[in-house]
């Protein structure tokens, strides 16, 4: 039997009696996504990072931020087009400075140290983060970035909300006119010093031709932060417009109105050799494999073990 060819954005395709099950490797509109992670480095965070140097070796107080940063980095890198994230501490120095940690690879996430910034900030000024990310994405467009996502963590009130809203309008205009790719800012507040009303006023803004640029959530504790980021990023990165499946003659066989699930299930007419998924103006055509369980060896559909073995032969393993 010929090897199945599974093409992006699918990771697995099965045909059971004319019902096709197609698993999406990732949301196809997220091709070319460039992700950055900005961690609050203001003075109020100092206790969360724990002591440094000799004191850190005494034990007792641990760095609550580091495991969360590692987890987020590893997770977000699976969404990023090259698995490498721009990582920085923000709100450092006088509150408006950034300390760039570097371009970090998700594969090495567990080896990185996140002891906190060199200079904890005396305020929480957000505009420099947005400027930094927009400058970064402009450079990355030439290297294949087609969409941007900045994840920003804070534990306190933002001191320049009006500036942030004004700059967001400017960014939205550039996105709408095509001068910048589609961008999203995910703002995650941690703890009881966060001003939720302020976050809502930044995030609820809708921009012509763009919709929302921002979304936010608040975690009660540092330990919940990474999980919240994952949920928010997944929500933000789903296809708002849904998608349409066509058979090989161009007939519509299924319409997903709101969003694409991870596994697409639909029926195709007898003899149909391929299907096409259309989403956000892009089309992805995938050959349909021969029907599963057609061997005359008595294996039934319940034989899961064999299924799994077949899978390993049929598709390349995607390392993310």
Number of C-alpha atoms within 10 A of each C-alpha: 4 7 9 18 16 19 15 15 20 20 18 20 24 19 19 15 14 18 14 20 17 21 17 18 15 17 19 22 18 19 17 19 22 28 29 24 22 24 24 28 31 28 18 17 19 17 13 16 18 19 19 13 8 8 11 14 11 10 10 9 14 15 18 17 21 19 18 18 22 20 18 21 28 22 21 24 24 17 23 23 19 17 21 23 22 19 21 21 26 29 30 24 20 15 22 20 22 25 19 13 15 11 13 18 16 24 15 12 18 14 9 15 12 18 18 25 25 11 18 22 25 16 22 26 24 23 21 16 22 17 13 12 21 18 11 15 22 14 12 16 16 9 10 14 20 20 22 24 26 24 22 23 23 25 24 20 18 19 15 14 17 14 13 19 16 12 15 21 17 11 22 24 17 15 18 16 12 10 12 19 21 18 23 19 23 21 22 23 27 21 15 13 12 19 15 16 10 13 21 14 12 22 19 14 15 14 17 10 11 15 12 18 23 21 21 21 18 22 19 13 13 16 14 13 23 23 15 18 24 15 12 18 21 12 13 18 18 19 20 15 13 16 20 18 23 19 19 19 12 10 13 15 15 17 16 15 12 12 16 20 14 14 16 17 15 15 16 23 13 8 9 14 15 15 22 20 20 17 21 13 7 10 15 15 19 20 16 23 19 16 14 15 18 12 9 7 7 9 13 13 11 9 11 11 8 13 14 11 10 12 15 10 11 17 16 13 10 7 5 14
